[in-house]
Amino acid sequence: MTSPDALVRVSTAGGVTTLTLDSPHNRNALSTPLMTELLDGLTTAAADDAVRVVVLDHTGPVFCSGADLKETAAAYASGSVPAGKLGDVLAAVWECPKPVLARVAGPARAGGLGLIAAADLAVCAQEATFAFTEVRIGVIPAVISATVLPRLTPRAAAELYLTGETFDGRRAAQVGLVTTAVPAAELDAVVAGYCAALVRGAPGALAGAKELLRRPAGPDLRREVAALAELSTGYFLSTEGREGVAAFREKRPPRWVSALDAG
């Protein structure tokens, strides 16, 4: 059971674990305690075979305001700042073997955009606003670039990083920061639709597909095709592959779907 004082609420139903940022007093800023709890939640979800999908959600009107600047200012005396832990959080989301979906109902700034970009899918309200505000306080979006730059078009990245200007959900979808932007009233239905689709995937195949999406292109096409053919053969011969093919031929749900329906 989640502690009443928790900064990240955890709930699981129907194969979906929802990690809800619950620190509205500071606009869900990425404080060290919140990031620690988020890492714990991601680690637990990744290790739980019953979990098929992870949703990143939030309470309050703001998804995430970025780094906790109050905590950062207090840390100056020690000569270090807590922003370094954000890298661990982004890596945990990026590398999670389960699909991760960000549900963004409100504004996100700076480090919060890194969290959104790290997710495999992100659905935002059209009314939500975004900004890379780092240059306006004398810093740069360094750590979050590991997840943000692979998503954004180069021209958009230059414009948004250098100006720090605010943009809305429609622009976020246009430049690749989010998967889609929808009217706020439709947000939950769209998120639920994605989750319903994702839980139908075989767990091992979903993890493998995520690795495939991160795979760098090889310099030699024939060698790359041969390696991918070998990879494909391995999945067809796997327990999941054999079950999936059998289920298709027998016109029945595969076992990984039936297990959720039985639950």
N, C-alpha and C positions, 0 to 999 in steps of 0.2 A: 504493500500500500504506500502511495506517495505521502511523504511527510507534509503536514499543514504549512510548514515553513519553506517548502521546496520552491526553487526558482524555475524548475522544469517539471511539469506535470507529465506523468506517464500513464497511458491507458492502452489496452489492447482488446480488439474485438474483430472477429472474422478474418484473422490473419494479418490485420493492420495494426501496427503500433504507432500511436500518435505521441510525439514529444512536443509539448506545448510550452513555449517560453512564457513564464508567468512572473514577470518583474515589471509590471506596468508603472510603478512609481518612478522608474528611471528610463522608461520607454524601451524596456527589454534590452538595455545596454549589455554589451558583452563583458561583464565583470568576470573575475577569476572564479568566484563561486558558481555563477551560472554556466560558464564554459566547462567547469569540472563536472557539474551535474549532466550537462548535455553529452559530454564524452561518455560518462557512465551509462546513460540511456542508450546511446548508439552501440556501445560495446555489448550490453545485455541483449539488445534487439538482434544484433548480428549473430550472436551465439545461440539464439532461440530458434529451433527448427519450426516452431509453430508460427513464427513471424514471417510473412512473405513480403510486406511492404512497410516502409517507415514514412510517416508524414511529419513534417516540421510545421507546427502551427504556433499561434500566439494569442495571448489575452490582451485586452486593451486595444486602443486605436492604432498603435504603432507596431509593425512587425519587429523591427530591430533598428535602434538608433546608431549602431556601431560600437566602437570601443567605449568603455566606461571612463570618461575623461576625468571624473572626480577621483577615481581610483588611480588613474595614470598620474595625475598631479601629485597625489600623496606619495607615489612611488619614486618621484624624482630624486629624493634624498638618498635612496639606495643605489642610484646610478643605473637602474633598469626599469623597464615598464612591462605591464602584463600583456602587451599586444603579442608577444612571442607565442603565448599559448593558443592564440587563434589559429596558427598554422596546424596544430594538432587537431583542432576541431574540423577545419576544412578538409584535412587529409582523411579523417575518420568518415566524414560524409562522402567524400569522393570515392574512397576505397571500400565503402560498405558493400558487402556482397548482395544485399537486398536493394531493390529499387527505392530511392529516396525522392519524395515529392514535397515541395515547399508550397504551402498554402499562404498566400500573402494578401491579407485583407486591407492592409494599411501601409503607411510610408516605411521605407527602408533607406538607410544611409550608410555610406562607408563600409565598415566590416560586415554589416548586415547584407550588403550586396554580394560579398564573397560567399556568405552562407547560402544565399539563393542560387548563385552560380554553381556551387559545389553539388547541389541536388541534381538528380538526373532529369527530373521534370519540375517545372515551377508554374503555378497558376496564380495570377494576380487579378485583383479588381482593377478595372480600367481607371478608377479614380485614385488608385494608389500612386504615390510619388516616390521618386528615387533620385539620388544624387551622390556622386563621388566628391565629397566635400573636403577631402584631405588637404589639397593645396591651399585652401582658404584658411587653414589653421597652421600652415607651415610645415606640413608633412606630406608624404606621398602614399598612394595605395599599393604599397609594396607586397605585403603578404597575400592580400586577396587577389593580386594579379595572377597567382598560380591557377586559380579557378575562373577568374573573370575573363582574362584575355583569350582563352580558348573558345569562349562563348561569343564575344563581341566581334563585330566587323572592325578592321583596323582603323578606318576613318572615324567610326563612331567612338571607338576607344580613345583616340586622340582628342576628339572634341569634348567628350564627357570628362575625361581625366583632367584636361588642362583648364577647362572653364569652370568646373564644379557646378554647372547649371542643373536645375531641377528638371526632370522629365517624367511623363506620366506612364501608366501601364501600357498604353498602345505603343508608345515609342520603345518601351522595354521589350515588348514582343518583336517589334520591327528589327531591333539591333541584335536580338538573340539572347538577351539577359534572362528572359522568361520564355516558357513554351507558348503560353497563350494568355491574353488579357480578356476578361469577360465582365459584364455588368456585375456589380456587387451582389445583387439578388440571385445571381446564377452561380456564384463561386462554389458553394458547398456541393451543388449538384454536379458540377464539372469535376471537382476533386473526387467525389464518390464514384463517378463514371470511370475515371482513370484507375482508381483503386480496384474497382470490380474487374477491369481488364487486366491489371497487373497480377492479381492473385491467380489468374488462370494459367500463368506461365509456370513451367517447371522450375523449382528452386535452383537446381544446378544450372539449368539453361539460362536463367535470368542472370546468375552470377557470371556465367561465361559470356553472355551477350554484353554485359557491362565491361568486361575485360577486352572484348573485341572492339568496343567503341573507343577504348583508350589506346588501342594498338597503333603504334606509328607505322606509316607506310614504308615498306621495304624498297631498297634502291633497284632491285631486279624483279620485274613483274612475274616472270615465270617461276622464280624461286619463291616469291610471295604466294602465288596461286597454289603451288605444290604444298607449302606449309599450311595454308588454309584448308586445302583439301584433306590433308592428314588430320587437322583439327576437327573438321566436319565429320569425318569417318569415325573418330573417337566418340563424338556425341551420338551419332546414329547407333553405335554399338554399346552405348552405356545403358544402364538399367532404365533411366528416364527415357532415353531415346526409344528403346524397345517397347516400353510401356506406351509411349505416346503414339507410336506407329500402330500398335495393336489396338489401342482405344479408337483411333481414327477409323481403322478398318472395321471394327466391331460397332461403330456408331454409338459409343458410350463416352462419358467423361473420363479422362485419365485419373489415376488414383490420387494425385496431388490436389485435384479439384474436388473429387468425392470426399476426401478427408475434411476439407473445409465445410462442405455442405452437411456432412454428418455432425460437425461440431456446432 
